Amino acid sequence: MLGYGLLAFGSIFSLFLLLFEKSLHAETKSSSMISSSEPLLDVESKLFQIYWIGFIFLTFTLFSSLFFSNFLFGQSLDWNHKTIFTILAWLSYALVLFGRFQFGWRGKKSIIISLLAFAFLILAYLGTKFVVEIVLI
């Protein structure tokens, strides 16, 4: 739950960072509620620290669920929508963190990918009703 919470907080933080960046590049500067006394790069580095910690917890969750499902249910992996969306979320977070580390991705590209990853995570966590009622009909 801690990993999900951190990744949820990081996603909300990403939205504010996206709005803050948009207000910096706006043609007309107005007094906005979205402002910061801290430099944008420092705020973004804090965001990625949150993502790293959440990603580590998500990785631990995935590996422990593989172990415990095999131990408790005698079945190594149940390929349902929850598993697929969780793996897609993990891969998306891995992509954005690898892109940041290897290629220095910042700004909109990394925020969009991380928000997509969180959407996958939400679908994995809360998406049973969505899949049953909308996708399968």
The first five atom37 places (N, CA, C, CB, O) and aatype in JSON, in Angstrom:
{
  "aatype": [12, 10, 7, 18, 7, 10, 10, 0, 13, 7, 15, 9, 13, 15, 10, 13, 10, 10, 10, 13, 6, 11, 15, 10, 8, 0, 6, 16, 11, 15, 15, 15, 12, 9, 15, 15, 15, 6, 14, 10, 10, 3, 19, 6, 15, 11, 10, 13, 5, 9, 18, 17, 9, 7, 13, 9, 13, 10, 16, 13, 16, 10, 13, 15, 15, 10, 13, 13, 15, 2, 13, 10, 13, 7, 5, 15, 10, 3, 17, 2, 8, 11, 16, 9, 13, 16, 9, 10, 0, 17, 10, 15, 18, 0, 10, 19, 10, 13, 7, 1, 13, 5, 13, 7, 17, 1, 7, 11, 11, 15, 9, 9, 9, 15, 10, 10, 0, 13, 0, 13, 10, 9, 10, 0, 18, 10, 7, 16, 11, 13, 19, 19, 6, 9, 19, 10, 9],
  "atom_mask": [
    [1, 1, 1, 1, 1],
    [1, 1, 1, 1, 1],
    [1, 1, 1, 0, 1],
    [1, 1, 1, 1, 1],
    [1, 1, 1, 0, 1],
    [1, 1, 1, 1, 1],
    [1, 1, 1, 1, 1],
    [1, 1, 1, 1, 1],
    [1, 1, 1, 1, 1],
    [1, 1, 1, 0, 1],
    [1, 1, 1, 1, 1],
    [1, 1, 1, 1, 1],
    [1, 1, 1, 1, 1],
    [1, 1, 1, 1, 1],
    [1, 1, 1, 1, 1],
    [1, 1, 1, 1, 1],
    [1, 1, 1, 1, 1],
    [1, 1, 1, 1, 1],
    [1, 1, 1, 1, 1],
    [1, 1, 1, 1, 1],
    [1, 1, 1, 1, 1],
    [1, 1, 1, 1, 1],
    [1, 1, 1, 1, 1],
    [1, 1, 1, 1, 1],
    [1, 1, 1, 1, 1],
    [1, 1, 1, 1, 1],
    [1, 1, 1, 1, 1],
    [1, 1, 1, 1, 1],
    [1, 1, 1, 1, 1],
    [1, 1, 1, 1, 1],
    [1, 1, 1, 1, 1],
    [1, 1, 1, 1, 1],
    [1, 1, 1, 1, 1],
    [1, 1, 1, 1, 1],
    [1, 1, 1, 1, 1],
    [1, 1, 1, 1, 1],
    [1, 1, 1, 1, 1],
    [1, 1, 1, 1, 1],
    [1, 1, 1, 1, 1],
    [1, 1, 1, 1, 1],
    [1, 1, 1, 1, 1],
    [1, 1, 1, 1, 1],
    [1, 1, 1, 1, 1],
    [1, 1, 1, 1, 1],
    [1, 1, 1, 1, 1],
    [1, 1, 1, 1, 1],
    [1, 1, 1, 1, 1],
    [1, 1, 1, 1, 1],
    [1, 1, 1, 1, 1],
    [1, 1, 1, 1, 1],
    [1, 1, 1, 1, 1],
    [1, 1, 1, 1, 1],
    [1, 1, 1, 1, 1],
    [1, 1, 1, 0, 1],
    [1, 1, 1, 1, 1],
    [1, 1, 1, 1, 1],
    [1, 1, 1, 1, 1],
    [1, 1, 1, 1, 1],
    [1, 1, 1, 1, 1],
    [1, 1, 1, 1, 1],
    [1, 1, 1, 1, 1],
    [1, 1, 1, 1, 1],
    [1, 1, 1, 1, 1],
    [1, 1, 1, 1, 1],
    [1, 1, 1, 1, 1],
    [1, 1, 1, 1, 1],
    [1, 1, 1, 1, 1],
    [1, 1, 1, 1, 1],
    [1, 1, 1, 1, 1],
    [1, 1, 1, 1, 1],
    [1, 1, 1, 1, 1],
    [1, 1, 1, 1, 1],
    [1, 1, 1, 1, 1],
    [1, 1, 1, 0, 1],
    [1, 1, 1, 1, 1],
    [1, 1, 1, 1, 1],
    [1, 1, 1, 1, 1],
    [1, 1, 1, 1, 1],
    [1, 1, 1, 1, 1],
    [1, 1, 1, 1, 1],
    [1, 1, 1, 1, 1],
    [1, 1, 1, 1, 1],
    [1, 1, 1, 1, 1],
    [1, 1, 1, 1, 1],
    [1, 1, 1, 1, 1],
    [1, 1, 1, 1, 1],
    [1, 1, 1, 1, 1],
    [1, 1, 1, 1, 1],
    [1, 1, 1, 1, 1],
    [1, 1, 1, 1, 1],
    [1, 1, 1, 1, 1],
    [1, 1, 1, 1, 1],
    [1, 1, 1, 1, 1],
    [1, 1, 1, 1, 1],
    [1, 1, 1, 1, 1],
    [1, 1, 1, 1, 1],
    [1, 1, 1, 1, 1],
    [1, 1, 1, 1, 1],
    [1, 1, 1, 0, 1],
    [1, 1, 1, 1, 1],
    [1, 1, 1, 1, 1],
    [1, 1, 1, 1, 1],
    [1, 1, 1, 1, 1],
    [1, 1, 1, 0, 1],
    [1, 1, 1, 1, 1],
    [1, 1, 1, 1, 1],
    [1, 1, 1, 0, 1],
    [1, 1, 1, 1, 1],
    [1, 1, 1, 1, 1],
    [1, 1, 1, 1, 1],
    [1, 1, 1, 1, 1],
    [1, 1, 1, 1, 1],
    [1, 1, 1, 1, 1],
    [1, 1, 1, 1, 1],
    [1, 1, 1, 1, 1],
    [1, 1, 1, 1, 1],
    [1, 1, 1, 1, 1],
    [1, 1, 1, 1, 1],
    [1, 1, 1, 1, 1],
    [1, 1, 1, 1, 1],
    [1, 1, 1, 1, 1],
    [1, 1, 1, 1, 1],
    [1, 1, 1, 1, 1],
    [1, 1, 1, 1, 1],
    [1, 1, 1, 1, 1],
    [1, 1, 1, 1, 1],
    [1, 1, 1, 0, 1],
    [1, 1, 1, 1, 1],
    [1, 1, 1, 1, 1],
    [1, 1, 1, 1, 1],
    [1, 1, 1, 1, 1],
    [1, 1, 1, 1, 1],
    [1, 1, 1, 1, 1],
    [1, 1, 1, 1, 1],
    [1, 1, 1, 1, 1],
    [1, 1, 1, 1, 1],
    [1, 1, 1, 1, 1]
  ],
  "atom_positions": [
    [[0.82, -1.19, 0.0], [0.0, 0.0, 0.0], [0.87, 1.25, 0.0], [-0.93, 0.0, 1.2], [0.48, 2.28, -0.57]],
    [[2.02, 1.17, 0.62], [2.9, 2.34, 0.66], [3.37, 2.7, -0.75], [4.1, 2.07, 1.57], [3.44, 3.88, -1.1]],
    [[3.69, 1.69, -1.55], [4.12, 1.94, -2.93], [3.02, 2.58, -3.74], [0.0, 0.0, 0.0], [3.27, 3.54, -4.48]],
    [[1.79, 2.07, -3.62], [0.65, 2.64, -4.34], [0.42, 4.09, -3.89], [-0.61, 1.79, -4.11], [0.15, 4.96, -4.71]],
    [[0.53, 4.32, -2.6], [0.34, 5.68, -2.08], [1.39, 6.65, -2.58], [0.0, 0.0, 0.0], [1.07, 7.77, -2.96]],
    [[2.64, 6.22, -2.58], [3.69, 7.09, -3.08], [3.53, 7.37, -4.57], [5.06, 6.47, -2.82], [3.75, 8.5, -5.01]],
    [[3.16, 6.36, -5.34], [2.97, 6.57, -6.77], [1.74, 7.44, -7.04], [2.83, 5.22, -7.5], [1.73, 8.21, -8.0]],
    [[0.72, 7.33, -6.2], [-0.46, 8.21, -6.32], [-0.06, 9.65, -5.99], [-1.61, 7.74, -5.39], [-0.44, 10.59, -6.69]],
    [[0.7, 9.82, -4.91], [1.17, 11.16, -4.55], [2.05, 11.73, -5.65], [1.94, 11.11, -3.22], [1.95, 12.91, -5.98]],
    [[2.92, 10.89, -6.22], [3.77, 11.34, -7.31], [2.97, 11.77, -8.53], [0.0, 0.0, 0.0], [3.36, 12.71, -9.22]],
    [[1.88, 11.09, -8.8], [1.03, 11.46, -9.94], [0.34, 12.79, -9.72], [-0.01, 10.37, -10.2], [0.27, 13.62, -10.63]],
    [[-0.16, 13.01, -8.52], [-0.77, 14.3, -8.2], [0.29, 15.4, -8.26], [-1.43, 14.27, -6.8], [0.04, 16.49, -8.77]],
    [[1.46, 15.1, -7.74], [2.58, 16.03, -7.79], [2.96, 16.32, -9.25], [3.8, 15.45, -7.02], [3.3, 17.45, -9.59]],
    [[2.89, 15.31, -10.11], [3.2, 15.48, -11.53], [2.21, 16.43, -12.2], [3.18, 14.14, -12.25], [2.59, 17.27, -13.01]],
    [[0.94, 16.3, -11.84], [-0.06, 17.2, -12.4], [0.22, 18.65, -12.02], [-1.46, 16.8, -11.94], [0.13, 19.54, -12.86]],
    [[0.57, 18.88, -10.76], [0.91, 20.23, -10.33], [2.17, 20.72, -11.03], [1.09, 20.28, -8.81], [2.27, 21.9, -11.39]],
    [[3.13, 19.84, -11.22], [4.36, 20.22, -11.91], [4.07, 20.56, -13.37], [5.39, 19.09, -11.81], [4.67, 21.48, -13.92]],
    [[3.18, 19.83, -13.99], [2.79, 20.1, -15.37], [2.1, 21.47, -15.47], [1.86, 19.0, -15.9], [2.39, 22.24, -16.39]],
    [[1.2, 21.75, -14.54], [0.55, 23.06, -14.53], [1.54, 24.19, -14.24], [-0.57, 23.08, -13.48], [1.45, 25.26, -14.83]],
    [[2.47, 23.94, -13.34], [3.49, 24.93, -13.02], [4.36, 25.22, -14.24], [4.36, 24.46, -11.85], [4.67, 26.37, -14.53]],
    [[4.76, 24.18, -14.94], [5.59, 24.34, -16.14], [4.81, 25.09, -17.23], [6.07, 22.97, -16.66], [5.36, 25.93, -17.94]],
    [[3.52, 24.77, -17.35], [2.69, 25.45, -18.34], [2.56, 26.93, -18.02], [1.3, 24.79, -18.41], [2.58, 27.77, -18.92]],
    [[2.43, 27.26, -16.74], [2.32, 28.66, -16.36], [3.63, 29.41, -16.58], [1.9, 28.78, -14.9], [3.61, 30.62, -16.8]],
    [[4.74, 28.72, -16.52], [6.03, 29.37, -16.79], [6.18, 29.74, -18.27], [7.18, 28.46, -16.38], [6.78, 30.76, -18.61]],
    [[5.61, 28.9, -19.14], [5.74, 29.12, -20.57], [4.57, 29.89, -21.17], [5.88, 27.81, -21.26], [4.51, 30.07, -22.39]],
    [[3.65, 30.35, -20.34], [2.48, 31.06, -20.85], [2.89, 32.43, -21.39], [1.41, 31.23, -19.75], [3.82, 33.06, -20.89]],
    [[2.18, 32.85, -22.44], [2.44, 34.16, -23.06], [2.15, 35.29, -22.08], [1.61, 34.33, -24.34], [2.95, 36.21, -21.93]],
    [[1.01, 35.22, -21.44], [0.64, 36.26, -20.49], [0.91, 35.75, -19.08], [-0.85, 36.67, -20.65], [0.41, 34.7, -18.67]],
    [[1.69, 36.5, -18.39], [2.0, 36.15, -17.0], [0.95, 36.76, -16.1], [3.43, 36.63, -16.6], [0.77, 37.97, -16.07]],
    [[0.27, 35.91, -15.37], [-0.72, 36.39, -14.42], [-0.38, 35.84, -13.05], [-2.16, 35.97, -14.84], [0.39, 34.89, -12.91]],
    [[-0.95, 36.44, -12.06], [-0.71, 35.93, -10.72], [-1.44, 34.61, -10.59], [-1.18, 36.95, -9.62], [-2.67, 34.56, -10.56]],
    [[-0.7, 33.57, -10.53], [-1.28, 32.23, -10.52], [-1.16, 31.62, -9.14], [-0.59, 31.34, -11.56], [-0.26, 31.94, -8.36]],
    [[-2.08, 30.74, -8.86], [-1.99, 30.0, -7.6], [-0.88, 28.96, -7.69], [-3.34, 29.33, -7.27], [-0.4, 28.48, -6.67]],
    [[-0.47, 28.63, -8.92], [0.56, 27.63, -9.11], [1.88, 28.36, -9.24], [0.28, 26.73, -10.37], [2.24, 28.81, -10.33]],
    [[2.58, 28.48, -8.17], [3.89, 29.11, -8.19], [4.74, 28.45, -7.11], [3.79, 30.65, -7.96], [4.23, 27.81, -6.2]],
    [[6.03, 28.64, -7.26], [6.93, 28.02, -6.31], [8.13, 28.91, -6.11], [7.36, 26.62, -6.79], [8.58, 29.58, -7.03]],
    [[8.64, 28.92, -4.91], [9.86, 29.66, -4.64], [11.08, 28.79, -4.9], [9.87, 30.18, -3.19], [12.22, 29.26, -4.9]],
    [[10.82, 27.51, -5.13], [11.89, 26.56, -5.4], [12.07, 26.4, -6.91], [11.59, 25.2, -4.72], [11.09, 26.42, -7.65]],
    [[13.31, 26.23, -7.38], [13.52, 26.03, -8.81], [12.82, 24.78, -9.33], [15.0, 25.95, -9.11], [12.68, 23.79, -8.61]],
    [[12.39, 24.85, -10.58], [11.64, 23.75, -11.2], [12.46, 22.46, -11.23], [11.23, 24.14, -12.62], [11.9, 21.39, -11.02]],
    [[13.75, 22.55, -11.47], [14.59, 21.35, -11.51], [14.68, 20.67, -10.15], [15.99, 21.7, -12.0], [14.73, 19.44, -10.08]],
    [[14.69, 21.45, -9.08], [14.71, 20.85, -7.74], [13.39, 20.15, -7.42], [15.0, 21.93, -6.69], [13.38, 19.07, -6.83]],
    [[12.29, 20.78, -7.82], [10.99, 20.17, -7.61], [10.88, 18.88, -8.4], [9.85, 21.14, -8.0], [10.36, 17.87, -7.92]],
    [[11.38, 18.91, -9.64], [11.33, 17.72, -10.48], [12.22, 16.6, -9.93], [11.75, 18.07, -11.9], [11.86, 15.43, -10.02]],
    [[13.36, 16.95, -9.38], [14.22, 15.91, -8.8], [13.56, 15.27, -7.58], [15.6, 16.49, -8.42], [13.73, 14.08, -7.34]],
    [[12.81, 16.05, -6.8], [12.07, 15.48, -5.67], [10.98, 14.55, -6.17], [11.45, 16.6, -4.81], [10.72, 13.5, -5.56]],
    [[10.34, 14.91, -7.27], [9.31, 14.05, -7.85], [9.9, 12.7, -8.24], [8.69, 14.73, -9.08], [9.29, 11.67, -7.99]],
    [[11.07, 12.71, -8.86], [11.68, 11.45, -9.27], [12.19, 10.64, -8.09], [12.8, 11.71, -10.24], [12.28, 9.42, -8.17]],
    [[12.54, 11.3, -7.0], [12.87, 10.55, -5.8], [11.64, 9.8, -5.28], [13.43, 11.5, -4.7], [11.74, 8.65, -4.85]],
    [[10.5, 10.46, -5.32], [9.25, 9.81, -4.93], [8.97, 8.63, -5.85], [8.07, 10.81, -4.96], [8.6, 7.55, -5.38]],
    [[9.16, 8.83, -7.16], [8.92, 7.75, -8.12], [9.87, 6.57, -7.9], [9.06, 8.27, -9.53], [9.45, 5.42, -8.02]],
    [[11.13, 6.84, -7.58], [12.08, 5.75, -7.34], [11.65, 4.91, -6.14], [13.49, 6.3, -7.12], [11.66, 3.68, -6.19]],
    [[11.27, 5.59, -5.06], [10.86, 4.85, -3.86], [9.59, 4.06, -4.13], [10.66, 5.82, -2.67], [9.48, 2.9, -3.73]],
    [[8.61, 4.69, -4.79], [7.38, 3.98, -5.14], [7.63, 2.82, -6.07], [0.0, 0.0, 0.0], [6.99, 1.77, -5.94]],
    [[8.55, 2.98, -7.02], [8.9, 1.91, -7.95], [9.54, 0.73, -7.23], [9.83, 2.43, -9.05], [9.28, -0.42, -7.55]],
    [[10.38, 1.02, -6.26], [11.01, -0.04, -5.48], [9.95, -0.83, -4.7], [12.07, 0.54, -4.5], [9.99, -2.06, -4.65]],
    [[9.0, -0.11, -4.1], [7.92, -0.79, -3.38], [7.03, -1.58, -4.33], [7.08, 0.22, -2.6], [6.58, -2.68, -3.99]],
    [[6.76, -1.03, -5.52], [5.96, -1.75, -6.5], [6.68, -3.02, -6.96], [5.64, -0.84, -7.71], [6.05, -4.06, -7.14]],
    [[7.98, -2.93, -7.16], [8.78, -4.1, -7.54], [8.72, -5.16, -6.45], [10.24, -3.7, -7.81], [8.54, -6.34, -6.73]],
    [[8.87, -4.73, -5.21], [8.77, -5.66, -4.09], [7.39, -6.31, -4.03], [9.07, -4.93, -2.77], [7.28, -7.5, -3.75]],
    [[6.36, -5.53, -4.3], [4.99, -6.07, -4.31], [4.82, -7.13, -5.38], [3.97, -4.94, -4.53], [4.23, -8.18, -5.13]],
    [[5.35, -6.86, -6.58], [5.23, -7.83, -7.66], [5.94, -9.13, -7.35], [5.78, -7.25, -8.95], [5.39, -10.22, -7.52]],
    [[7.18, -9.02, -6.88], [7.95, -10.24, -6.59], [7.39, -11.0, -5.4], [9.4, -9.88, -6.33], [7.37, -12.23, -5.41]],
    [[6.93, -10.29, -4.38], [6.36, -10.99, -3.24], [5.02, -11.63, -3.6], [6.18, -10.03, -2.06], [4.69, -12.69, -3.07]],
    [[4.25, -11.01, -4.49], [2.99, -11.63, -4.89], [3.26, -12.89, -5.71], [2.13, -10.65, -5.7], [2.5, -13.85, -5.62]],
    [[4.31, -12.9, -6.51], [4.66, -14.12, -7.23], [5.02, -15.24, -6.26], [5.83, -13.86, -8.19], [4.58, -16.38, -6.43]],
    [[5.79, -14.91, -5.25], [6.21, -15.91, -4.27], [5.02, -16.41, -3.46], [7.28, -15.33, -3.34], [4.82, -17.61, -3.31]],
    [[4.23, -15.46, -2.92], [3.14, -15.86, -2.04], [2.0, -16.54, -2.79], [2.61, -14.67, -1.31], [1.35, -17.43, -2.23]],
    [[1.74, -16.15, -4.04], [0.67, -16.84, -4.78], [1.08, -18.28, -5.07], [0.34, -16.09, -6.09], [0.25, -19.18, -5.06]],
    [[2.34, -18.48, -5.34], [2.82, -19.84, -5.56], [2.78, -20.63, -4.26], [4.25, -19.82, -6.14], [2.41, -21.81, -4.26]],
    [[3.16, -20.01, -3.18], [3.2, -20.67, -1.88], [1.79, -20.96, -1.35], [3.97, -19.81, -0.87], [1.53, -22.06, -0.87]],
    [[0.89, -19.99, -1.45], [-0.44, -20.15, -0.88], [-1.41, -20.89, -1.78], [-1.0, -18.81, -0.55], [-2.18, -21.72, -1.31]],
    [[-1.37, -20.59, -3.08], [-2.37, -21.14, -3.98], [-1.83, -22.22, -4.92], [-2.97, -20.04, -4.79], [-2.6, -22.84, -5.65]],
    [[-0.52, -22.44, -4.9], [0.09, -23.44, -5.75], [0.06, -23.07, -7.23], [0.0, 0.0, 0.0], [0.21, -23.94, -8.1]],
    [[-0.11, -21.82, -7.51], [-0.21, -21.34, -8.88], [0.74, -20.16, -8.99], [-1.69, -20.93, -9.27], [0.64, -19.21, -8.2]],
    [[1.66, -20.2, -9.95], [2.71, -19.18, -9.99], [2.21, -17.82, -10.44], [3.82, -19.63, -10.89], [2.6, -16.81, -9.87]],
    [[1.36, -17.77, -11.45], [0.9, -16.48, -11.94], [-0.46, -16.63, -12.59], [1.9, -15.87, -12.93], [-0.65, -17.47, -13.46]],
    [[-1.39, -15.82, -12.17], [-2.73, -15.83, -12.73], [-2.81, -14.7, -13.74], [-3.83, -15.69, -11.62], [-2.77, -13.53, -13.36]],
    [[-2.9, -15.01, -15.01], [-2.89, -14.0, -16.07], [-4.28, -13.4, -16.24], [-2.41, -14.6, -17.39], [-5.02, -13.76, -17.15]],
    [[-4.61, -12.48, -15.37], [-5.85, -11.74, -15.49], [-5.53, -10.27, -15.75], [-6.73, -11.91, -14.22], [-4.37, -9.89, -15.87]],
    [[-6.56, -9.44, -15.83], [-6.33, -8.04, -16.14], [-5.53, -7.33, -15.05], [-7.66, -7.33, -16.33], [-4.76, -6.41, -15.36]],
    [[-5.68, -7.73, -13.81], [-4.91, -7.09, -12.74], [-3.42, -7.33, -12.92], [-5.37, -7.62, -11.37], [-2.62, -6.41, -12.75]],
    [[-3.05, -8.54, -13.25], [-1.64, -8.86, -13.47], [-1.09, -8.1, -14.67], [-1.45, -10.37, -13.67], [0.0, -7.54, -14.61]],
    [[-1.85, -8.09, -15.75], [-1.38, -7.43, -16.97], [-1.24, -5.92, -16.77], [-2.34, -7.71, -18.13], [-0.23, -5.33, -17.17]],
    [[-2.24, -5.28, -16.14], [-2.15, -3.84, -15.91], [-1.04, -3.49, -14.93], [-3.49, -3.31, -15.38], [-0.38, -2.46, -15.08]],
    [[-0.82, -4.33, -13.92], [0.27, -4.08, -12.98], [1.62, -4.19, -13.67], [0.19, -5.06, -11.8], [2.51, -3.38, -13.42]],
    [[1.78, -5.19, -14.53], [3.04, -5.34, -15.26], [3.23, -4.17, -16.23], [3.07, -6.68, -16.03], [4.34, -3.67, -16.39]],
    [[2.14, -3.73, -16.89], [2.24, -2.56, -17.77], [2.62, -1.3, -16.98], [0.9, -2.33, -18.5], [3.41, -0.49, -17.45]],
    [[2.06, -1.15, -15.79], [2.43, -0.01, -14.94], [3.89, -0.1, -14.53], [1.53, 0.05, -13.68], [4.61, 0.9, -14.58]],
    [[4.33, -1.28, -14.13], [5.73, -1.46, -13.73], [6.67, -1.15, -14.9], [5.97, -2.9, -13.22], [7.68, -0.47, -14.72]],
    [[6.33, -1.64, -16.09], [7.16, -1.37, -17.27], [7.18, 0.11, -17.62], [6.66, -2.18, -18.46], [8.21, 0.64, -18.03]],
    [[6.04, 0.78, -17.46], [5.98, 2.21, -17.77], [6.81, 3.02, -16.78], [4.53, 2.69, -17.75], [7.53, 3.94, -17.17]],
    [[6.7, 2.68, -15.49], [7.54, 3.38, -14.5], [9.02, 3.06, -14.74], [7.13, 2.97, -13.06], [9.86, 3.95, -14.6]],
    [[9.33, 1.84, -15.1], [10.72, 1.49, -15.41], [11.21, 2.3, -16.6], [10.85, -0.02, -15.68], [12.35, 2.77, -16.61]],
    [[10.36, 2.46, -17.61], [10.74, 3.24, -18.79], [11.02, 4.69, -18.44], [9.63, 3.18, -19.84], [12.03, 5.24, -18.87]],
    [[10.14, 5.31, -17.66], [10.34, 6.72, -17.33], [11.57, 6.91, -16.42], [9.09, 7.29, -16.65], [12.29, 7.89, -16.57]],
    [[11.8, 5.99, -15.5], [12.97, 6.12, -14.63], [14.26, 5.83, -15.39], [12.85, 5.18, -13.43], [15.28, 6.49, -15.16]],
    [[14.22, 4.84, -16.29], [15.39, 4.57, -17.12], [15.66, 5.73, -18.07], [15.19, 3.26, -17.92], [16.81, 6.13, -18.26]],
    [[14.61, 6.28, -18.66], [14.77, 7.44, -19.55], [15.34, 8.64, -18.83], [0.0, 0.0, 0.0], [16.16, 9.37, -19.39]],
    [[14.92, 8.84, -17.61], [15.46, 9.95, -16.8], [16.93, 9.7, -16.48], [14.65, 10.12, -15.5], [17.76, 10.61, -16.58]],
    [[17.26, 8.48, -16.09], [18.63, 8.15, -15.7], [19.57, 8.14, -16.9], [18.66, 6.8, -15.01], [20.66, 8.71, -16.85]],
    [[19.15, 7.48, -17.99], [20.03, 7.27, -19.13], [20.05, 8.46, -20.09], [19.62, 6.03, -19.87], [21.11, 8.85, -20.58]],
    [[18.88, 9.04, -20.35], [18.78, 10.07, -21.39], [18.43, 11.45, -20.84], [17.75, 9.67, -22.39], [18.38, 12.41, -21.61]],
    [[18.2, 11.56, -19.56], [17.91, 12.85, -18.95], [16.52, 13.38, -19.28], [0.0, 0.0, 0.0], [16.32, 14.59, -19.35]],
    [[15.57, 12.5, -19.47], [14.2, 12.95, -19.77], [13.68, 13.82, -18.64], [13.26, 11.74, -19.99], [13.85, 13.51, -17.46]],
    [[13.04, 14.91, -19.04], [12.42, 15.8, -18.07], [11.13, 16.34, -18.65], [13.38, 16.97, -17.67], [10.83, 16.11, -19.82]],
    [[10.4, 17.02, -17.86], [9.25, 17.76, -18.34], [8.09, 16.9, -18.78], [0.0, 0.0, 0.0], [7.78, 15.86, -18.19]],
    [[7.43, 17.39, -19.88], [6.18, 16.77, -20.32], [6.32, 15.29, -20.65], [5.66, 17.5, -21.53], [5.46, 14.49, -20.29]],
    [[7.39, 14.92, -21.33], [7.55, 13.52, -21.74], [7.52, 12.58, -20.54], [8.85, 13.33, -22.52], [6.79, 11.59, -20.53]],
    [[8.31, 12.89, -19.54], [8.36, 12.01, -18.37], [7.07, 12.07, -17.56], [9.54, 12.39, -17.49], [6.65, 11.06, -16.99]],
    [[6.45, 13.23, -17.5], [5.2, 13.36, -16.74], [4.08, 12.59, -17.41], [4.81, 14.84, -16.58], [3.3, 11.91, -16.74]],
    [[3.98, 12.69, -18.73], [2.93, 11.98, -19.46], [3.09, 10.46, -19.3], [2.96, 12.37, -20.96], [2.11, 9.75, -19.07]],
    [[4.31, 9.97, -19.43], [4.53, 8.53, -19.28], [4.23, 8.08, -17.85], [5.98, 8.16, -19.65], [3.65, 7.01, -17.65]],
    [[4.61, 8.87, -16.87], [4.34, 8.49, -15.48], [2.84, 8.54, -15.17], [5.11, 9.4, -14.51], [2.35, 7.73, -14.39]],
    [[2.11, 9.47, -15.77], [0.66, 9.5, -15.57], [-0.02, 8.33, -16.27], [0.08, 10.82, -16.09], [-1.01, 7.79, -15.76]],
    [[0.5, 7.92, -17.4], [-0.01, 6.73, -18.08], [0.25, 5.49, -17.22], [0.65, 6.57, -19.47], [-0.61, 4.61, -17.1]],
    [[1.43, 5.43, -16.62], [1.76, 4.31, -15.74], [0.81, 4.28, -14.54], [3.22, 4.41, -15.25], [0.37, 3.21, -14.12]],
    [[0.49, 5.44, -13.99], [-0.44, 5.46, -12.86], [-1.84, 5.07, -13.3], [-0.46, 6.86, -12.22], [-2.57, 4.43, -12.53]],
    [[-2.24, 5.42, -14.52], [-3.54, 4.99, -15.03], [-3.59, 3.47, -15.12], [-3.83, 5.62, -16.41], [-4.61, 2.86, -14.78]],
    [[-2.5, 2.85, -15.57], [-2.43, 1.38, -15.58], [-2.55, 0.82, -14.17], [-1.11, 0.91, -16.23], [-3.23, -0.19, -13.94]],
    [[-1.9, 1.47, -13.23], [-1.94, 1.01, -11.85], [-3.35, 1.14, -11.26], [-0.94, 1.79, -10.99], [-3.8, 0.25, -10.53]],
    [[-4.03, 2.21, -11.56], [-5.41, 2.38, -11.1], [-6.31, 1.31, -11.72], [-5.94, 3.8, -11.47], [-7.16, 0.74, -11.04]],
    [[-6.11, 1.04, -13.02], [-6.9, -0.02, -13.66], [-6.61, -1.38, -13.03], [-6.62, -0.06, -15.17], [-7.51, -2.21, -12.91]],
    [[-5.38, -1.6, -12.64], [-5.04, -2.87, -11.99], [-5.67, -2.96, -10.61], [-3.52, -3.04, -11.88], [-6.14, -4.02, -10.21]],
    [[-5.68, -1.87, -9.9], [-6.15, -1.89, -8.52], [-7.67, -1.81, -8.41], [-5.52, -0.75, -7.75], [-8.28, -2.53, -7.63]],
    [[-8.28, -0.93, -9.2], [-9.71, -0.7, -9.09], [-10.49, -1.1, -10.34], [-9.96, 0.74, -8.8], [-11.69, -0.88, -10.4]],
    [[-9.82, -1.68, -11.31], [-10.43, -1.85, -12.61], [-11.26, -3.08, -12.85], [0.0, 0.0, 0.0], [-11.67, -3.3, -13.99]],
    [[-11.53, -3.88, -11.87], [-12.32, -5.08, -12.09], [-13.71, -4.73, -12.63], [-12.44, -5.89, -10.79], [-14.16, -5.31, -13.61]],
    [[-14.36, -3.8, -12.0], [-15.68, -3.39, -12.45], [-15.61, -2.78, -13.84], [-16.3, -2.38, -11.46], [-16.47, -3.05, -14.68]],
    [[-14.59, -1.96, -14.11], [-14.4, -1.35, -15.42], [-14.23, -2.4, -16.5], [-13.2, -0.4, -15.4], [-14.86, -2.34, -17.55]],
    [[-13.37, -3.38, -16.24], [-13.12, -4.43, -17.24], [-14.37, -5.26, -17.48], [-11.97, -5.34, -16.78], [-14.71, -5.55, -18.63]],
    [[-15.05, -5.64, -16.42], [-16.23, -6.49, -16.56], [-17.38, -5.75, -17.26], [-16.69, -6.99, -15.18], [-18.05, -6.32, -18.13]],
    [[-17.61, -4.5, -16.89], [-18.78, -3.79, -17.41], [-18.53, -3.09, -18.75], [-19.23, -2.77, -16.41], [-19.46, -2.94, -19.54]],
    [[-17.3, -2.67, -19.04], [-17.08, -1.87, -20.25], [-16.26, -2.63, -21.3], [-16.38, -0.57, -19.89], [-16.65, -2.67, -22.46]],
    [[-15.17, -3.21, -20.92], [-14.29, -3.86, -21.89], [-14.89, -5.17, -22.39], [-12.91, -4.11, -21.26], [-14.85, -5.44, -23.59]],
    [[-15.44, -5.98, -21.51], [-15.93, -7.3, -21.91], [-17.33, -7.29, -22.51], [-15.91, -8.22, -20.72], [-17.77, -8.31, -23.04]],
    [[-18.02, -6.18, -22.45], [-19.38, -6.13, -23.02], [-19.33, -5.75, -24.47], [-20.26, -5.13, -22.26], [-20.38, -5.65, -25.12]]
  ]
}
